[in-house]
Amino acid sequence: MTLDPETEERIEQPVSAEAERETRLTPAQAVTEMKINVPVRGNRKLRRILERVNEDNQLKGWWHASNVNAVTRLHINDHSWVHIQIVANIALKLLRQLTKHHVEPSVVTDYSYENDDAEVVVLLGALLHCVGMAV
């Protein structure tokens, strides 16, 4: 696969000092700093999930382990909770733009859920997409 020059250049850049700093924290230190923020826009289910996520130190520990493995062992860019938050915000923004333009999420079409439920599914997918790197 051929990548465009800009992407190639970004791949070759060293890991940021901030990303490396995060890997030197103990898990206990790392989880105290983690707090995911996304706009819930009146979605009570999303708000409750977000509250539970922000209280879950085991999940935060997985994010920390994923980041340590990504940065120190694989020498790839930041996969910390900040990366997770960015992905979650982008994913929700994309879903909301699609539903605004009358694109119905598959959980609504196929399983008779509501758009609020689709936001929960998308948020959880975004929050958990790097957990496998903790292994």
C-alpha positions as CSV (number, residue, x, y, z in Angstrom):
1,M,0.0,0.0,0.0
2,T,1.3,3.4,-0.9
3,L,0.8,6.3,1.5
4,D,0.7,9.9,0.7
5,P,3.9,11.9,1.5
6,E,2.3,13.7,4.5
7,T,1.2,10.5,6.1
8,E,4.7,8.9,5.5
9,E,6.3,12.0,7.2
10,R,4.0,11.8,10.2
11,I,4.7,8.1,10.7
12,E,8.4,8.8,10.7
13,Q,8.1,11.5,13.4
14,P,9.3,10.5,16.9
15,V,6.8,9.8,19.7
16,S,5.9,13.0,21.5
17,A,7.4,13.8,24.9
18,E,3.9,14.0,26.3
19,A,3.1,10.4,25.1
20,E,6.3,9.2,26.6
21,R,5.6,11.0,29.9
22,E,2.3,9.2,30.2
23,T,4.0,5.8,30.0
24,R,6.3,6.6,33.0
25,L,3.3,7.1,35.3
26,T,2.3,4.2,37.5
27,P,-1.2,2.9,36.8
28,A,-2.4,4.5,40.0
29,Q,-1.1,7.9,38.9
30,A,-2.4,7.5,35.4
31,V,-6.0,6.7,36.3
32,T,-6.3,9.7,38.6
33,E,-5.8,12.0,35.6
34,M,-8.2,10.3,33.3
35,K,-11.6,11.8,32.6
36,I,-13.5,11.4,29.4
37,N,-15.6,14.3,28.3
38,V,-18.1,14.2,25.4
39,P,-21.2,16.3,24.7
40,V,-24.2,14.2,25.9
41,R,-26.8,16.6,24.5
42,G,-29.6,15.5,26.8
43,N,-29.0,11.7,26.2
44,R,-29.5,10.3,29.7
45,K,-28.2,6.9,28.7
46,L,-25.0,8.4,27.3
47,R,-24.6,10.5,30.4
48,R,-24.9,7.4,32.7
49,I,-22.5,5.4,30.6
50,L,-20.0,8.2,30.7
51,E,-20.3,8.5,34.5
52,R,-19.7,4.8,34.9
53,V,-16.7,4.9,32.5
54,N,-15.2,7.8,34.4
55,E,-15.6,5.8,37.7
56,D,-14.1,2.6,36.3
57,N,-10.4,2.3,37.3
58,Q,-10.0,-1.1,35.7
59,L,-11.0,0.3,32.3
60,K,-8.6,3.2,32.9
61,G,-5.9,0.8,33.7
62,W,-6.4,-1.0,30.4
63,W,-6.1,2.4,28.6
64,H,-2.9,3.0,30.5
65,A,-1.5,-0.5,29.6
66,S,-2.5,0.0,26.0
67,N,-0.7,3.3,25.8
68,V,2.5,1.8,27.4
69,N,2.4,-1.0,24.9
70,A,1.8,1.3,22.0
71,V,4.4,3.9,22.9
72,T,7.2,2.0,24.6
73,R,7.0,-1.4,22.9
74,L,5.6,-0.7,19.5
75,H,7.0,2.8,19.1
76,I,3.8,4.2,17.7
77,N,2.0,7.4,18.6
78,D,-0.1,8.2,21.6
79,H,-2.8,5.7,22.5
80,S,-3.6,7.2,25.9
81,W,-7.0,8.2,27.3
82,V,-6.6,11.5,25.4
83,H,-6.5,9.6,22.1
84,I,-9.6,7.6,23.3
85,Q,-11.4,10.9,24.1
86,I,-10.6,12.3,20.7
87,V,-11.8,9.2,18.9
88,A,-15.0,9.2,21.0
89,N,-15.8,12.8,20.2
90,I,-15.2,12.4,16.5
91,A,-17.2,9.2,16.4
92,L,-20.2,10.8,18.1
93,K,-19.9,13.9,15.9
94,L,-20.0,11.7,12.8
95,L,-23.0,9.7,14.0
96,R,-24.9,12.9,14.8
97,Q,-24.1,14.4,11.4
98,L,-25.3,11.2,9.8
99,T,-28.6,11.1,11.8
100,K,-29.1,14.8,11.1
101,H,-29.1,13.9,7.4
102,H,-31.6,11.1,7.9
103,V,-29.1,8.2,7.9
104,E,-30.5,5.7,10.3
105,P,-28.0,3.7,12.4
106,S,-28.3,-0.1,12.0
107,V,-29.2,-0.6,15.7
108,V,-32.2,1.5,15.0
109,T,-33.1,-0.1,11.7
110,D,-32.3,-3.7,12.6
111,Y,-33.0,-3.9,16.4
112,S,-35.7,-1.2,17.0
113,Y,-33.4,0.8,19.3
114,E,-33.5,4.6,19.5
115,N,-30.9,7.1,18.3
116,D,-29.9,7.6,21.9
117,D,-29.0,3.9,22.1
118,A,-26.9,4.2,18.8
119,E,-24.9,7.0,20.5
120,V,-24.2,4.6,23.4
121,V,-23.0,1.9,21.0
122,V,-20.8,4.3,19.1
123,L,-19.3,5.7,22.4
124,L,-18.6,2.3,23.8
125,G,-16.9,1.2,20.5
126,A,-14.8,4.3,20.6
127,L,-13.9,3.9,24.2
128,L,-12.9,0.2,23.8
129,H,-11.2,0.2,20.4
130,C,-7.6,0.2,21.9
131,V,-8.2,-2.2,24.8
132,G,-6.8,-5.2,22.9
133,M,-3.4,-3.4,22.9
134,A,-3.2,-3.9,26.6
135,V,-2.5,-7.6,26.2
